[in-house]
Amino acid sequence: MRFRQILRVIGILNAFLGLFMLAPLIVSLVYSDGSFLPILYSFFITSASGLLLFLIARTADYTALSQREGMAIVTFSWLSAGLFGSLPFLFSGSIGSLTDAFFESLSGFTTTGASVLNNIESLPQGVLFWRGLTQWLGGMGIIVFSIAILPFLGVGGMQLYKAEIPSPVVDKLQPRISETAKTLWKVYLLITVIEIGLLFAGGMSLFDSICHTFCTMPTGGFSTHGSSIAYFNSAYFEGVITVFMALAGVNFALHFRFLKGDFRVFSRDPECRIFLLILAALILLVTANIYGTVYDSVAGAFRRAAFQVTSIITTTGFVTSDYETWPALSQIILFLCMFIGAMAGSTGGAIKIMRIVLLVKYGFREIFRLVHPHAVRSVKLGRKPVPEEVLNSIGGFFILYLGLYVAAVLIMSFLGLDVITSLGSVAATIGNVGPGFGLVGPVRNYLTIPDPGKWGLTFCMLVGRLEIYTVIVMLAPAYWRK
């Protein structure tokens, strides 16, 4: 482990994070909201810390990063971003404690959307903008952004990319990993601009359009209003955001190929077909369940079901309804959506469609082997056989995911939380969803969770965002041995 090399890269990332604070600084100037100095102090501290780390490690070995070093850089960079990202909340007085500020900040960068804020509308616009920007940066990943604009990281950039990109199979779109990162960011930026334009054209203010888009594309879920998207009570806004949540839940490599002229790429991709089929089926099922019991019209039931199912399965976390008042079947479906997630290669969290599909196929293959013990049969995704090492990795991921979930639920219940809140809060944070059930339901927040519980859920957010292995492997003693 070359710690100077690790410090050097983290320093560069902190410096970039400081530069991004200039955007909310400009917003605070435009609105004269009183947050200029707090954000300015945050900018100087973050940038200076990054520069200091870079200078300390300026003589570091510039050769390629190892996989272990890549994992360390990604994990500690996310923690560093959460720490320095909390400064605008603390300095502005928007959040009073370090625990709550770090929780809010890391919730942003991990695109979880779990909040401790009650009076969101009372926050300065500069702080609200920073809150949304943390999610937009975390969606595609500060690490991937840095790889895109720091080609001097060399071949080692692949190790950062593999540790950061939430996918069981890393998809290189270009020969050079830095070009792949640039391509992903270009697609991300293009779709962001389109959504801002559509929301603004529908009558949403420019500020709200930008902030809500910043929290849609990364499937984050922060809003500038306490009642989330329900504040607008607009079928148009809900429709636009529903479509873009679904787009954000699709592998961004498919978006790139579509923009390159492959217009049938979505229909050909087996994971995309299954994702859209599951999404449509669950929307229709929830619509049928809430029609007549909660909503009097089919259109009204479909509108709420489409938005809420899409929001939860893509792990965005926007809300337009208090789904805890819905029938038990709909609530259970939404709870399961917190585990299913969207496609691999998207900005969504949770287990993801590809893993679930391959786990099911793996199970059927084992049943087939019991009947035909001498048969040789591979697991395929589409027409392509999946390597055994990928299946082993997915199996390990699934076991670790459920194991961590159970352990975290037990810890939350030990802290005195009720069963529903314990189950819902952990599912919502490890899956990077945001709103859960019980005390952290769609019309509540995480403020009442005791501080030890907040730190535990913060760990869940980080582990979920970095796909379990990147963080957990660092807890193994063998990881630190030479």
C-alpha positions as CSV (number, residue, x, y, z in Angstrom):
1,M,0.0,0.0,0.0
2,R,1.6,3.3,-1.1
3,F,0.0,5.7,1.3
4,R,1.6,8.7,-0.3
5,Q,0.0,7.9,-3.6
6,I,-3.4,7.4,-1.9
7,L,-3.1,10.8,-0.2
8,R,-2.1,12.4,-3.4
9,V,-5.2,11.3,-5.3
10,I,-7.5,12.1,-2.4
11,G,-5.9,15.6,-2.2
12,I,-6.7,16.1,-5.9
13,L,-10.3,15.0,-5.4
14,N,-10.7,17.4,-2.4
15,A,-9.3,20.2,-4.5
16,F,-11.9,19.5,-7.2
17,L,-14.6,19.3,-4.5
18,G,-13.6,22.7,-3.4
19,L,-13.9,24.1,-6.9
20,F,-17.5,22.8,-7.2
21,M,-18.3,24.8,-4.1
22,L,-17.9,27.9,-6.3
23,A,-21.3,27.1,-7.9
24,P,-23.4,27.4,-4.7
25,L,-21.2,30.5,-3.9
26,I,-22.5,32.2,-7.1
27,V,-26.1,31.1,-6.2
28,S,-25.8,32.7,-2.8
29,L,-24.6,35.9,-4.4
30,V,-27.5,36.0,-6.8
31,Y,-30.1,35.4,-4.1
32,S,-28.3,37.4,-1.4
33,D,-29.4,34.7,1.0
34,G,-26.7,35.1,3.7
35,S,-24.9,31.9,3.0
36,F,-22.0,33.5,1.0
37,L,-19.4,33.6,3.8
38,P,-20.2,30.1,5.2
39,I,-19.8,28.6,1.7
40,L,-16.7,30.7,1.1
41,Y,-15.1,29.4,4.3
42,S,-16.0,25.9,3.2
43,F,-14.4,26.5,-0.2
44,F,-11.2,27.7,1.3
45,I,-10.9,24.9,3.8
46,T,-11.8,22.1,1.3
47,S,-9.4,23.4,-1.4
48,A,-6.6,24.1,1.1
49,S,-6.8,20.6,2.5
50,G,-6.7,19.1,-0.9
51,L,-3.7,21.2,-1.9
52,L,-1.9,20.4,1.4
53,L,-2.4,16.6,0.9
54,F,-1.2,16.9,-2.7
55,L,2.0,18.8,-1.6
56,I,2.7,16.4,1.2
57,A,2.5,13.5,-1.3
58,R,4.0,15.3,-4.3
59,T,6.9,12.8,-4.4
60,A,4.6,9.8,-4.5
61,D,5.3,6.9,-7.0
62,Y,3.4,7.8,-10.2
63,T,3.2,4.2,-11.4
64,A,-0.2,2.5,-11.9
65,L,-2.4,2.0,-8.9
66,S,-3.0,-1.5,-7.6
67,Q,-6.6,-2.8,-7.0
68,R,-6.1,-2.5,-3.2
69,E,-5.0,1.1,-3.6
70,G,-7.9,1.9,-5.8
71,M,-10.4,0.6,-3.3
72,A,-8.7,2.6,-0.5
73,I,-8.8,5.8,-2.6
74,V,-12.5,5.4,-3.4
75,T,-13.6,4.6,0.1
76,F,-11.6,7.3,1.8
77,S,-12.5,9.8,-0.9
78,W,-16.2,9.3,-0.3
79,L,-15.7,9.7,3.5
80,S,-13.6,12.8,2.8
81,A,-16.3,14.2,0.5
82,G,-18.9,13.6,3.2
83,L,-16.8,15.4,5.8
84,F,-15.9,18.5,3.8
85,G,-19.4,18.5,2.1
86,S,-20.9,18.9,5.6
87,L,-19.1,22.3,6.1
88,P,-21.7,24.5,4.3
89,F,-24.4,23.0,6.5
90,L,-22.5,23.6,9.7
91,F,-21.1,27.0,8.9
92,S,-24.5,28.3,7.7
93,G,-26.2,27.0,10.8
94,S,-28.6,24.9,8.7
95,I,-27.6,21.8,10.7
96,G,-26.4,22.1,14.2
97,S,-24.4,18.9,14.9
98,L,-21.5,17.2,13.1
99,T,-23.4,13.9,13.2
100,D,-26.4,15.3,11.4
101,A,-24.4,17.4,9.0
102,F,-22.2,14.4,8.0
103,F,-25.3,12.2,7.6
104,E,-26.9,14.8,5.3
105,S,-23.7,15.3,3.3
106,L,-22.9,11.6,2.8
107,S,-26.6,11.0,2.1
108,G,-26.1,13.4,-0.8
109,F,-22.9,12.0,-2.2
110,T,-24.1,8.4,-1.9
111,T,-27.4,9.6,-3.7
112,T,-29.4,8.1,-0.8
113,G,-31.6,11.1,-0.1
114,A,-32.2,10.4,3.6
115,S,-32.5,13.7,5.3
116,V,-32.5,15.1,8.9
117,L,-33.9,18.5,7.8
118,N,-37.4,19.5,8.9
119,N,-37.8,23.1,7.5
120,I,-36.2,22.6,4.1
121,E,-37.8,25.7,2.6
122,S,-36.1,27.9,5.2
123,L,-32.6,27.0,4.1
124,P,-30.6,29.5,2.1
125,Q,-30.7,28.9,-1.7
126,G,-26.9,28.5,-1.8
127,V,-27.1,25.7,0.8
128,L,-30.0,24.1,-1.1
129,F,-28.1,24.2,-4.3
130,W,-25.1,22.6,-2.7
131,R,-27.3,19.9,-1.2
132,G,-28.6,19.1,-4.7
133,L,-25.1,19.3,-6.2
134,T,-23.7,16.7,-3.8
135,Q,-26.2,14.2,-5.3
136,W,-25.4,15.2,-8.9
137,L,-21.7,14.7,-8.3
138,G,-22.2,11.5,-6.4
139,G,-24.5,10.0,-9.1
140,M,-21.9,9.4,-11.7
141,G,-19.1,9.6,-9.2
142,I,-16.5,12.1,-8.3
143,I,-14.0,9.4,-8.9
144,V,-15.2,8.8,-12.5
145,F,-15.1,12.6,-13.0
146,S,-11.6,12.8,-11.8
147,I,-10.5,9.9,-14.1
148,A,-12.1,11.7,-17.0
149,I,-10.0,14.9,-16.5
150,L,-6.9,13.5,-14.9
151,P,-5.4,11.2,-17.6
152,F,-2.0,11.4,-15.8
153,L,-3.4,8.9,-13.3
154,G,-2.5,6.4,-16.1
155,V,-3.5,2.8,-16.1
156,G,-4.3,3.0,-12.4
157,G,-7.5,4.9,-13.3
158,M,-9.0,1.5,-14.2
159,Q,-8.7,0.4,-10.6
160,L,-10.6,3.5,-9.4
161,Y,-13.2,2.9,-12.1
162,K,-13.7,-0.7,-11.1
163,A,-14.0,0.2,-7.4
164,E,-16.4,3.0,-8.1
165,I,-18.8,2.0,-10.9
166,P,-21.8,0.1,-9.4
167,S,-21.9,-2.9,-11.8
168,P,-21.0,-6.6,-11.5
169,V,-19.3,-6.3,-15.0
170,V,-17.3,-3.2,-15.8
171,D,-18.3,-1.9,-19.3
172,K,-15.6,-0.1,-21.1
173,L,-17.1,2.0,-23.9
174,Q,-13.7,3.4,-25.2
175,P,-10.2,1.8,-25.4
176,R,-8.9,4.2,-22.7
177,I,-10.6,4.2,-19.3
178,S,-10.3,8.0,-19.2
179,E,-12.3,8.3,-22.4
180,T,-14.9,5.9,-21.0
181,A,-15.3,8.2,-18.0
182,K,-15.6,11.3,-20.2
183,T,-18.2,9.5,-22.4
184,L,-20.3,8.6,-19.4
185,W,-20.2,12.2,-18.1
186,K,-21.1,13.6,-21.4
187,V,-24.3,11.4,-21.6
188,Y,-25.0,12.3,-17.9
189,L,-24.7,16.0,-18.6
190,L,-26.8,15.9,-21.8
191,I,-29.7,14.2,-20.1
192,T,-29.4,16.6,-17.2
193,V,-29.7,19.6,-19.5
194,I,-32.7,18.1,-21.3
195,E,-34.6,17.5,-18.0
196,I,-33.9,21.0,-16.8
197,G,-35.3,22.4,-20.0
198,L,-38.5,20.3,-19.8
199,L,-39.2,21.2,-16.2
200,F,-38.5,24.9,-16.8
201,A,-40.7,24.9,-19.9
202,G,-43.5,23.5,-17.8
203,G,-43.5,26.4,-15.4
204,M,-41.1,25.3,-12.6
205,S,-38.7,28.0,-11.5
206,L,-35.1,27.7,-12.9
207,F,-33.7,27.1,-9.4
208,D,-36.2,24.3,-8.7
209,S,-35.7,22.8,-12.1
210,I,-31.9,22.6,-11.7
211,C,-32.1,21.3,-8.1
212,H,-34.7,18.6,-8.9
213,T,-32.8,17.5,-12.0
214,F,-29.6,17.3,-10.0
215,C,-31.5,14.9,-7.7
216,T,-33.3,13.0,-10.4
217,M,-30.4,11.9,-12.7
218,P,-28.3,10.5,-9.8
219,T,-31.5,8.9,-8.5
220,G,-30.9,10.9,-5.3
221,G,-34.3,12.3,-4.2
222,F,-33.4,15.5,-2.3
223,S,-35.9,18.2,-2.9
224,T,-36.1,22.0,-2.2
225,H,-39.5,21.4,-0.5
226,G,-40.4,19.4,2.5
227,S,-43.2,17.6,0.8
228,S,-40.9,16.7,-2.1
229,I,-42.6,16.5,-5.6
230,A,-46.1,16.5,-4.0
231,Y,-45.5,20.2,-3.3
232,F,-46.1,21.0,-7.0
233,N,-49.2,18.8,-7.4
234,S,-48.5,18.8,-11.1
235,A,-49.2,15.8,-13.4
236,Y,-46.8,17.3,-15.9
237,F,-43.8,17.6,-13.5
238,E,-44.5,14.1,-12.2
239,G,-44.6,12.7,-15.7
240,V,-41.3,14.3,-16.7
241,I,-39.6,13.3,-13.5
242,T,-41.0,9.7,-13.8
243,V,-39.6,9.4,-17.3
244,F,-36.1,10.7,-16.3
245,M,-36.0,8.5,-13.1
246,A,-36.6,5.5,-15.4
247,L,-33.9,6.8,-17.8
248,A,-31.5,7.1,-14.8
249,G,-32.3,3.6,-13.9
250,V,-31.1,2.3,-17.2
251,N,-27.4,1.4,-17.9
252,F,-25.8,4.6,-19.2
253,A,-23.8,2.6,-21.7
254,L,-27.1,1.9,-23.5
255,H,-27.8,5.6,-23.6
256,F,-24.5,6.2,-25.2
257,R,-25.0,3.6,-27.8
258,F,-28.5,4.9,-28.5
259,L,-27.1,8.4,-29.1
260,K,-24.5,6.9,-31.4
261,G,-27.3,5.6,-33.7
262,D,-28.1,2.2,-32.3
263,F,-31.8,2.8,-31.8
264,R,-32.7,-0.8,-31.0
265,V,-30.2,-1.1,-28.2
266,F,-32.8,-1.0,-25.4
267,S,-35.0,-3.7,-26.9
268,R,-32.0,-5.9,-27.6
269,D,-30.5,-5.7,-24.1
270,P,-31.9,-8.5,-22.0
271,E,-31.5,-6.7,-18.6
272,C,-33.2,-3.6,-20.0
273,R,-36.2,-5.7,-21.2
274,I,-36.5,-7.4,-17.8
275,F,-36.2,-4.1,-15.9
276,L,-38.9,-2.4,-18.0
277,L,-41.1,-5.5,-17.8
278,I,-40.8,-5.6,-14.0
279,L,-41.4,-1.9,-13.7
280,A,-44.5,-2.0,-15.9
281,A,-45.9,-5.1,-14.1
282,L,-45.4,-3.5,-10.6
283,I,-47.0,-0.2,-11.7
284,L,-50.1,-2.0,-12.9
285,L,-50.3,-4.2,-9.8
286,V,-50.0,-1.2,-7.5
287,T,-52.5,0.8,-9.6
288,A,-55.1,-2.0,-9.3
289,N,-54.4,-2.3,-5.6
290,I,-54.9,1.4,-4.7
291,Y,-57.7,2.1,-7.2
292,G,-61.0,2.2,-5.3
293,T,-59.3,2.0,-1.9
294,V,-57.2,5.1,-1.9
295,Y,-58.0,6.9,-5.2
296,D,-61.4,7.1,-6.9
297,S,-60.1,7.3,-10.5
298,V,-58.0,4.9,-12.5
299,A,-56.0,7.9,-13.9
300,G,-55.2,9.2,-10.4
301,A,-54.2,5.7,-9.1
302,F,-52.0,5.1,-12.1
303,R,-50.3,8.5,-11.8
304,R,-49.3,7.9,-8.2
305,A,-48.4,4.3,-8.7
306,A,-46.2,5.0,-11.7
307,F,-44.4,7.8,-9.9
308,Q,-43.9,6.0,-6.6
309,V,-42.9,2.6,-8.0
310,T,-40.4,4.2,-10.4
311,S,-39.0,6.4,-7.7
312,I,-38.4,3.5,-5.3
313,I,-37.2,0.8,-7.7
314,T,-34.7,3.3,-9.2
315,T,-33.8,4.2,-5.6
316,T,-34.5,7.9,-6.3
317,G,-36.7,8.5,-3.3
318,F,-39.0,11.3,-4.5
319,V,-42.5,11.1,-3.1
320,T,-45.9,12.4,-4.2
321,S,-48.0,10.3,-1.8
322,D,-47.8,8.9,1.7
323,Y,-47.5,5.3,0.6
324,E,-47.8,4.2,4.2
325,T,-51.6,4.8,3.9
326,W,-51.8,2.5,0.9
327,P,-52.9,-1.2,1.2
328,A,-50.5,-3.8,2.6
329,L,-49.8,-5.3,-0.8
330,S,-48.6,-1.9,-2.3
331,Q,-46.5,-1.3,0.7
332,I,-44.9,-4.7,0.5
333,I,-44.2,-4.2,-3.3
334,L,-42.5,-0.9,-2.5
335,F,-40.5,-2.5,0.3
336,L,-39.3,-5.2,-2.1
337,C,-38.4,-2.5,-4.7
338,M,-35.9,-1.1,-2.2
339,F,-34.0,-4.4,-2.6
340,I,-34.5,-5.0,-6.3
341,G,-33.0,-1.7,-7.7
342,A,-32.5,-0.7,-11.3
343,M,-30.0,-1.8,-13.9
344,A,-26.3,-2.4,-13.5
345,G,-24.4,0.6,-14.8
346,S,-27.1,3.0,-13.8
347,T,-27.0,5.5,-11.0
348,G,-29.4,3.5,-8.9
349,G,-28.6,1.5,-5.8
350,A,-29.8,-1.8,-4.2
351,I,-29.0,-5.3,-5.5
352,K,-29.8,-4.5,-9.2
353,I,-31.7,-6.4,-11.9
354,M,-28.7,-8.1,-13.4
355,R,-27.7,-9.8,-10.2
356,I,-31.2,-10.9,-9.4
357,V,-31.7,-12.4,-12.9
358,L,-28.4,-14.2,-12.8
359,L,-29.1,-15.5,-9.3
360,V,-32.5,-16.9,-10.4
361,K,-30.9,-18.5,-13.5
362,Y,-28.1,-19.9,-11.3
363,G,-30.8,-21.5,-9.1
364,F,-32.6,-23.1,-12.0
365,R,-29.3,-24.4,-13.3
366,E,-28.6,-26.1,-10.0
367,I,-32.1,-27.7,-10.1
368,F,-31.4,-28.9,-13.7
369,R,-28.1,-30.4,-12.5
370,L,-29.9,-32.4,-9.9
371,V,-32.0,-34.0,-12.6
372,H,-29.1,-34.3,-15.1
373,P,-25.9,-34.6,-12.9
374,H,-23.6,-35.1,-15.9
375,A,-24.9,-32.3,-18.0
376,V,-22.8,-29.2,-18.8
377,R,-24.9,-26.1,-18.8
378,S,-23.8,-22.5,-18.5
379,V,-25.8,-19.5,-17.2
380,K,-26.5,-17.0,-19.9
381,L,-27.6,-13.4,-20.0
382,G,-29.2,-13.0,-23.4
383,R,-27.1,-15.3,-25.6
384,K,-23.8,-14.7,-23.8
385,P,-22.6,-17.2,-21.2
386,V,-21.7,-15.6,-17.9
387,P,-18.2,-16.5,-16.5
388,E,-18.3,-18.6,-13.3
389,E,-16.2,-16.0,-11.4
390,V,-18.9,-13.4,-12.1
391,L,-21.5,-15.7,-10.7
392,N,-19.4,-16.4,-7.7
393,S,-19.0,-12.7,-7.1
394,I,-22.7,-12.1,-7.4
395,G,-23.4,-14.9,-5.0
396,G,-21.0,-13.5,-2.5
397,F,-22.5,-10.0,-3.0
398,F,-26.0,-11.3,-2.3
399,I,-25.0,-13.1,0.9
400,L,-23.0,-10.1,2.2
401,Y,-25.9,-7.7,1.3
402,L,-28.5,-9.7,3.2
403,G,-26.1,-10.4,6.0
404,L,-25.3,-6.7,6.5
405,Y,-29.0,-5.9,6.3
406,V,-29.9,-8.3,9.0
407,A,-27.0,-7.2,11.2
408,A,-27.9,-3.5,10.8
409,V,-31.6,-4.2,11.5
410,L,-30.6,-5.9,14.8
411,I,-28.5,-3.0,15.7
412,M,-31.2,-0.5,15.0
413,S,-33.7,-2.5,17.0
414,F,-31.2,-2.7,19.9
415,L,-31.1,1.1,19.9
416,G,-34.8,1.1,20.7
417,L,-36.4,1.6,17.3
418,D,-39.6,-0.3,16.5
419,V,-39.6,-3.2,14.0
420,I,-41.0,-1.3,11.0
421,T,-38.6,1.6,11.4
422,S,-35.6,-0.8,11.9
423,L,-36.5,-2.8,8.8
424,G,-37.4,0.3,6.7
425,S,-34.5,2.5,7.6
426,V,-31.8,-0.1,6.9
427,A,-33.5,-1.1,3.6
428,A,-33.7,2.5,2.5
429,T,-30.1,3.4,3.4
430,I,-28.2,0.3,2.3
431,G,-30.3,0.4,-1.0
432,N,-29.6,4.2,-1.3
433,V,-33.4,4.9,-1.5
434,G,-34.0,7.6,1.2
435,P,-37.5,7.4,2.5
436,G,-38.4,4.1,4.3
437,F,-41.2,3.1,6.6
438,G,-42.2,3.9,10.2
439,L,-40.4,6.9,11.7
440,V,-38.4,7.4,8.5
441,G,-41.5,7.1,6.2
442,P,-42.3,9.4,3.2
443,V,-43.7,12.2,5.3
444,R,-41.0,12.0,8.0
445,N,-37.2,12.1,8.1
446,Y,-34.2,10.7,10.0
447,L,-33.9,13.5,12.6
448,T,-35.4,11.4,15.4
449,I,-33.0,8.5,14.9
450,P,-30.5,8.4,17.8
451,D,-26.9,9.5,16.9
452,P,-25.4,5.9,17.1
453,G,-28.2,4.8,14.7
454,K,-27.3,7.7,12.3
455,W,-23.7,6.6,12.2
456,G,-24.8,3.0,11.5
457,L,-27.1,4.1,8.7
458,T,-24.3,6.3,7.3
459,F,-22.1,3.2,7.1
460,C,-25.0,1.4,5.3
461,M,-25.3,4.3,2.8
462,L,-21.5,4.1,2.0
463,V,-21.5,0.3,1.8
464,G,-24.5,0.3,-0.5
465,R,-23.2,3.0,-2.8
466,L,-19.8,1.4,-3.2
467,E,-21.4,-2.1,-3.8
468,I,-20.3,-3.8,-0.6
469,Y,-17.0,-5.3,-1.6
470,T,-15.1,-2.0,-1.9
471,V,-15.7,-1.1,1.7
472,I,-15.9,-4.6,3.4
473,V,-12.7,-5.9,1.9
474,M,-10.9,-3.1,3.8
475,L,-12.0,-4.6,7.1
476,A,-10.2,-7.9,6.3
477,P,-6.7,-8.1,8.0
478,A,-5.3,-9.7,4.8
479,Y,-6.1,-6.5,2.9
480,W,-3.4,-4.5,4.9
481,R,-0.7,-7.2,4.8
482,K,2.2,-6.9,2.4
